[in-house]
Amino acid sequence: MVQVRRRSRLKIWSDVIFALFIREIRSKFSDKFGVSWAVLEPLTFILIMSYGRSLIAGGKDTHSMPTFVFMMYGMLLLQLFLSTFSSSASAVKRNKPLYAFRQVQPISAVLAALLMEVLTKVLMFGFILFFMFFAQIEIRIDDALSLVMLTSLLAIFAFSFGLLFGLAELYVPEMLKVRQILTRPLFFVSGVFFSLQDMPQQYWHYLNWNPILHAIELARQAAYSSFGAQGVSASFLIMSTLAACILSLSVYHAFWKGAISR
């Protein structure tokens, strides 16, 4: 007699996310240069920006830390936000044919995209540390737990906005253009090339509304406690992430069935 083994909802959900995660890996790294380019592109950009910052600052250090490390945290965290935001938003529509299977829901596709981007950035970070070892650049992380927490908060923040925009784009396709416009100035307002310490304090309020800036500055502080981050707060980042997550999940719960039927 054939026995039918029943799986719990949590087990089914985790299996669906894993299957979508494998699908994301195959689509992202399908060509021969997929993995290599994912690592070499940011490394090259960090080297170019470090050289430019060194010319401007006139030294190898920026606010008590190597300029390469200063740029690395800015670039990697901004890329984590941008890639997670973009992948999460596009995953909703990209996997729409799979929603014919009742086990597959949009949030599963978004979570798979989130895992994919986090894994990519972790591998990228490891490769850059490997490069720093051979380039004899000081490798130092004074507060690893805070660094992990800040990275996780930023990833969840990006996931939340990706889920919101992914659903919105099913209702209004033009939201894709809005998303692209909103992400373009982030490089200039997120503290990638500079720190708040480089600016007069009376101008900080023009930039410190940005949670990405808080994450980048605090990550530098976690790596080098001597960095002395000013004008930023972990509490602000936590509250921003919590608010974005609650909003996105509430909107998802209310509208996901209508969105996928459009």
C-alpha distance (Angstrom), angle and dihedral (degrees) to the residues before:
residue distance angle dihedral
M1 . . .
V2 3.80 . .
Q3 3.78 114.1 .
V4 3.79 119.0 -146.6
R5 3.78 112.8 -147.3
R6 3.77 113.0 -150.1
R7 3.78 118.9 -146.3
S8 3.77 125.4 -150.5
R9 3.79 119.9 -113.8
L10 3.79 90.2 -110.6
K11 3.81 91.0 53.3
I12 3.81 91.8 48.8
W13 3.80 90.8 48.1
S14 3.81 93.1 49.4
D15 3.82 91.1 48.1
V16 3.81 90.8 51.2
I17 3.82 92.1 49.5
F18 3.81 91.0 48.4
A19 3.81 91.8 50.3
L20 3.81 91.0 49.4
F21 3.81 89.2 46.2
I22 3.82 90.9 55.7
R23 3.80 88.3 47.7
E24 3.82 89.6 53.1
I25 3.81 91.4 51.1
R26 3.79 92.8 50.7
S27 3.79 93.5 48.0
K28 3.81 95.3 45.4
F29 3.79 98.2 44.3
S30 3.79 99.7 31.9
D31 3.81 95.2 120.2
K32 3.81 127.0 65.9
F33 3.80 94.6 -109.1
G34 3.80 96.7 44.1
V35 3.82 98.6 102.4
S36 3.81 94.9 33.8
W37 3.78 93.9 50.6
A38 3.81 92.1 46.7
V39 3.82 87.8 61.4
L40 3.81 103.2 32.2
E41 3.80 96.6 49.3
P42 3.84 96.9 61.4
L43 3.82 92.2 37.9
T44 3.80 91.1 54.7
F45 3.79 91.4 46.2
I46 3.82 91.7 49.2
L47 3.82 90.8 50.9
I48 3.82 92.0 50.3
M49 3.81 93.2 47.5
S50 3.81 91.5 45.4
Y51 3.78 90.2 53.7
G52 3.80 91.0 48.8
R53 3.81 92.8 47.9
S54 3.82 90.9 48.0
L55 3.80 90.5 53.7
I56 3.80 91.1 50.6
A57 3.82 96.2 43.2
G58 3.79 94.4 38.9
G59 3.81 96.5 -133.9
K60 3.79 146.4 65.7
D61 3.81 94.7 -108.4
T62 3.79 130.6 67.8
H63 3.80 117.3 -163.2
S64 3.84 92.9 -20.8
M65 3.83 95.1 -48.3
P66 3.82 131.4 90.3
T67 3.79 110.5 -87.3
F68 3.82 90.3 -127.2
V69 3.83 90.4 57.0
F70 3.82 91.0 45.3
M71 3.80 90.1 54.5
M72 3.80 94.0 40.1
Y73 3.80 94.8 61.3
G74 3.79 92.2 44.2
M75 3.78 94.3 48.8
L76 3.82 98.2 41.4
L77 3.80 95.0 47.8
L78 3.79 93.2 46.2
Q79 3.80 90.0 48.8
L80 3.80 89.6 48.1
F81 3.80 89.9 56.1
L82 3.80 96.4 42.7
S83 3.81 96.8 44.8
T84 3.82 93.8 43.5
F85 3.81 91.7 46.5
S86 3.81 92.6 48.4
S87 3.82 96.4 42.0
S88 3.80 93.5 45.6
A89 3.80 92.7 49.6
S90 3.81 95.0 46.0
A91 3.83 92.9 43.2
V92 3.81 91.1 69.3
K93 3.81 93.7 61.1
R94 3.81 96.8 30.4
N95 3.81 92.3 60.7
K96 3.81 95.7 41.4
P97 3.86 94.7 115.3
L98 3.82 88.7 59.2
Y99 3.80 92.3 59.6
A100 3.80 87.1 80.3
F101 3.81 83.9 81.7
R102 3.79 106.1 75.3
Q103 3.81 92.0 -142.2
V104 3.81 91.3 63.0
Q105 3.79 117.0 78.5
P106 3.82 131.2 172.2
I107 3.79 93.6 -108.7
S108 3.82 89.6 58.7
A109 3.80 90.0 56.2
V110 3.81 91.4 47.9
L111 3.81 92.6 49.3
A112 3.82 90.1 49.8
A113 3.81 89.5 52.2
L114 3.81 89.9 48.7
L115 3.81 91.9 52.3
M116 3.80 90.5 47.4
E117 3.80 93.9 53.0
V118 3.81 94.3 44.3
L119 3.81 91.1 50.1
T120 3.81 90.9 48.8
K121 3.81 92.2 51.2
V122 3.82 92.6 46.7
L123 3.82 90.3 53.3
M124 3.80 89.5 45.6
F125 3.82 91.0 51.2
G126 3.80 90.8 49.5
F127 3.80 92.0 50.6
I128 3.81 91.8 49.1
L129 3.82 90.6 50.7
F130 3.81 87.1 51.4
F131 3.81 88.9 52.0
M132 3.82 90.9 48.2
F133 3.80 90.7 53.3
F134 3.81 92.4 56.2
A135 3.82 92.7 40.0
Q136 3.82 88.4 52.9
I137 3.80 93.1 -122.9
E138 3.79 112.2 153.5
I139 3.82 112.6 -99.0
R140 3.78 109.3 -152.3
I141 3.80 134.8 155.9
D142 3.80 112.7 172.7
D143 3.82 96.5 -179.2
A144 3.80 110.8 25.1
L145 3.82 93.7 169.8
S146 3.80 92.3 57.3
L147 3.80 90.3 47.2
V148 3.81 91.3 53.9
M149 3.81 91.3 46.3
L150 3.82 93.2 49.9
T151 3.80 92.2 47.8
S152 3.81 91.2 49.0
L153 3.81 92.5 49.1
L154 3.80 91.7 50.7
A155 3.82 91.4 48.5
I156 3.82 91.2 50.8
F157 3.81 90.0 46.7
A158 3.82 90.2 53.6
F159 3.82 91.3 44.5
S160 3.81 90.4 53.5
F161 3.79 94.2 52.9
G162 3.80 90.8 42.2
L163 3.80 90.7 55.3
L164 3.81 91.3 48.7
F165 3.79 94.6 49.1
G166 3.81 92.5 41.5
L167 3.80 90.8 58.9
A168 3.80 92.6 41.2
E169 3.81 91.6 53.1
L170 3.81 90.3 57.7
Y171 3.81 89.0 57.6
V172 3.82 97.5 35.6
P173 3.84 113.8 20.9
E174 3.83 90.4 -166.8
M175 3.82 88.3 71.4
L176 3.81 85.9 83.0
K177 3.82 88.7 69.2
V178 3.80 90.4 47.3
R179 3.81 89.8 52.9
Q180 3.78 92.0 50.6
I181 3.81 92.0 48.9
L182 3.82 92.7 49.1
T183 3.81 94.0 52.2
R184 3.81 97.6 49.0
P185 3.83 98.9 78.1
L186 3.82 94.7 43.1
F187 3.80 92.9 93.5
F188 3.81 89.6 61.2
V189 3.83 98.7 43.7
S190 3.81 101.7 39.0
G191 3.80 101.1 71.6
V192 3.80 97.3 -110.5
F193 3.80 96.0 136.5
F194 3.80 97.3 24.3
S195 3.79 142.9 27.0
L196 3.78 128.9 -128.9
Q197 3.80 84.8 -114.1
D198 3.82 88.1 68.7
M199 3.81 91.0 62.7
P200 3.81 132.8 67.5
Q201 3.80 110.1 -97.0
Q202 3.81 93.8 -120.7
Y203 3.82 89.2 67.9
W204 3.81 97.6 49.3
H205 3.79 93.5 93.9
Y206 3.82 89.6 66.3
L207 3.82 89.5 65.1
N208 3.80 111.8 21.5
W209 3.82 92.7 77.0
N210 3.82 84.5 78.8
P211 3.85 113.2 93.5
I212 3.83 90.3 -160.3
L213 3.81 89.5 62.4
H214 3.81 89.8 51.9
A215 3.82 91.2 50.6
I216 3.82 93.3 49.3
E217 3.81 95.8 46.5
L218 3.81 92.8 45.4
A219 3.82 90.9 47.6
R220 3.81 89.4 55.4
Q221 3.79 87.8 49.0
A222 3.82 90.3 51.0
A223 3.80 90.7 52.3
Y224 3.80 95.8 44.0
S225 3.80 115.0 21.7
S226 3.81 87.3 -166.7
F227 3.83 89.6 64.8
G228 3.80 90.4 87.4
A229 3.81 101.5 -152.9
Q230 3.81 111.9 -149.0
G231 3.78 133.3 -169.7
V232 3.82 94.1 21.7
S233 3.79 133.0 99.6
A234 3.79 136.0 -161.9
S235 3.81 88.5 -149.2
F236 3.81 91.0 59.7
L237 3.81 91.0 50.7
I238 3.81 92.1 48.1
M239 3.81 93.6 48.4
S240 3.82 92.2 45.9
T241 3.80 91.3 50.6
L242 3.80 92.6 45.9
A243 3.81 92.4 49.1
A244 3.81 92.9 47.3
C245 3.81 91.9 47.1
I246 3.81 94.4 49.1
L247 3.80 91.7 46.5
S248 3.80 94.5 48.5
L249 3.81 94.6 46.5
S250 3.82 91.2 47.2
V251 3.81 91.9 50.7
Y252 3.80 90.4 45.0
H253 3.81 92.6 51.5
A254 3.81 90.7 50.8
F255 3.80 101.0 42.6
W256 3.81 113.3 21.1
K257 3.81 96.5 96.8
G258 3.78 92.2 49.7
A259 3.80 91.8 45.0
I260 3.81 96.7 55.8
S261 3.81 92.0 46.7
R262 3.79 92.7 60.1
